[in-house]
Amino acid sequence: MVTKDVTQTRLLEVAAQVFAEKGFEGATVREICQRAEANIAAVNYYFRDKEKLYIEAVKSACHCADEETPFPTWPDGTDPRIKLRDFIHTQLRRMLSPDGPSWHRQLLLRELAQPTAACAAFVQDHVRPSAAILGSILDELVPHLPERKRRLLAFSIVGQCFFHRVAQPILTQLVGEEEYRAYDTKTLADHITEFSLAALAPHLKLE
């Protein structure tokens, strides 16, 4: 494991915040270095260029999000419906929880909206592991369905979670702030699980 020194760590933290605020194109190495109280040459030394710095910032945001809200581990024999609900709740907490720095989520949302060279690292480090977990749950729930159909089901489940992240401003205006505050991650997880299991009902294969 590579150990980062203080300057490298500080540059990465500040860069991630600036990239989250302004995007890759809007952020400048000069501003990042000024805010990190580092010499511009340090970026070249540690990261080679702005693009590599951005990629490492996205990877760092992924790592922080995963560490702050890890997926649960389940004992053998756990009902896959419980696993599905836990998975959905974890996804919602990652997307909506006020805990942890907001720039983590903001930076990852920017990368989703405007993919860059960091997209491959984002998928490999963050998306693919969670997709594998959801895929294994659906393998238990609907093992007889074709793999392509199970993937489409997974996309629909995650899409319901993602909707509540990107549509927050609209939903708040639509139903009012008081009602929207009642839609906490537990309430949303229960609803999305119930909705998804109802859609899967004709195909469920449980003991």
N, C-alpha and C positions, 0 to 999 in steps of 0.2 A: 504494500500500500504506500503511495507517495504522500509524504508529509508536506503540507503547505506552510510556508513561513508567514509571519504576520502581515507583511506587505502584500503578498500574493492573496491571502485570505481577504484582506481589506479591499483590495482591488476587485475581487470577485463579488463581494457583497455589494459594494457601491455600484459596480457595473450592472448587476442584476436589477437594482432599484432604478437606475437611470434608463436602462432598456425597457423596463416595465412602464415607466412614465412616458417615454418618448418613442419607443420602437427602435429597431435597428438603424433605420435610416436617419431618424431624428437625433439620436444620441451621438455624441462626439467623444473621442478618446480624451481630448483636452478637458472637457467637463468632468468626465469620470475621474481623471487623475487629480483635478483640482479638489473635487469632493472627497477623494480618498487620501488627499495630502501625499500624493506619490508623484514621482518623476515620470514623464511620458515614456522615457526609455524603459521603465519597468514593465509596461505592457508588452513591448517587443521582447523583453527578456523572458517573461513568464508565459506569454500567450502568442507571441509572434506577430499577431495583428488583431484588428478589431473583430473580424469575423470569428477567429478562434476564441477570442474573449467572450463573444456572444454565445457561441456554442457551449462553452464551459459554464456560462451563467445559466443557460437553460437546463443543462444537466444538473447543476447545483440546485435549482428550483425543484426539479423532479425529485432529487434525493431528499431534500428537506420535506416536501409534501408526503413522500412515502414514509419517512421517519416519524413525522408528526402524527400521521393517521394510518398506521399499518393495518392491513387486512387481518382479520382474526384467523387463528388456527382452530380447526374443529377436530374433536375426537372421532375415532372411527365409529361409523354407524349414525352420525348426525343426519337428520332428515334434510335432504337437499333443499326443501322449501325454506327451512331455517337458514341454511347457507345462503340462499338467494336473497333473503331479507337482510342478512348481515352484510352481504356484498353491496347491496343497494344503499344501505345506511352508511357504509364506509365511503362509498363514492360521493354521496351527498355531503357528508362531513368534509371531505377533501375540497369539494367545490364551494360549499356555502358557510362553513364554520368560521366564526370571527377569530378563532384562535390562530396564532401564528402570524407572521408578516403577510399583509395583503398583497405585497408585490410578487410573492410566489405565484399566486393564482393569476394575477394580472399579466405577468410575463408569459405564462403558459397559454393564456387566452389569446394574447397577441400572436403567439407562434401558431396557434390554430387558425386564427383569422388571416394571417399573412405569413404562410410558411416560408422558411428560409433554409439555409444549409443545415440548420440545427434540427430540422424536422426528423431526420433519420435517427438522431440520438434521442429525441423526445419519444419517438415510437419505441425504440429499442429499450430504453431505460425505464419508461413510465407506462406506456400504453400496452405493450406486448405482455408484460407480467400480469397486469390486471385482466387483460383479455384471456389469458390462459386460465386464470382462476374462474372467471365466469364461464368459459368454455367447458371446464371440468364439471361445473355445477349443472349446466345444461346437458352434458353427457349423461348425468345421472337421471335427470328429469325426463328427457325425451331422447333416449339413446337410439331409438329406431328411426328417427328423422335423419335425412341426409345432412352431411356436414355443412353444406352450403346453406341449408335452411336454418340450422342451429346458429350459424354466424349472423344471419339476418335477424334472428330473434335477439341475439346479443346486442346487435346494433340498436334495435328498438328499445331495449331495456336501458342501455346507457344513454340513449337519446332522450328518454324521459327525464333522467337525472340532469343532463346537460341543459335541457330546456329551462329548468328552474334557476340555473346559473345565468344564462344569457338574457333571459326575459324578466329578470327582477324589476327593472325600472318600469316596464310595461305593466306587470302584474300588480305592482304597488299602486299605480294609478287606476288600474281597472277595478280592484276590490277594496282599495284603501289600505293605509299603512297598518291600522289596527288589526284588520283581518289577516293581512299578509304575515304579520309577526306571529300569528298563531300557526302558520305553516312551518313549524320547525322541522329539523331533519328527521326526527322520529315519525312525525305525522306523515311527512312526504314518503318516507321509506315504507311505512305500512300501506299507504295508498298505492304506490307504484308496484309493490309486491303483489297486493291483492289484484290489481289491474292486470299485471303480467301473468299471474297464475290463472286468472280467468281466461285469458287468451290461449294459454297453454293447455287448459283443461281437456280438450278433446284428444290431446296427444300424450298426456302424463302417463308414465309407467312407474308406479310406485308399489312397494310391497304392502 
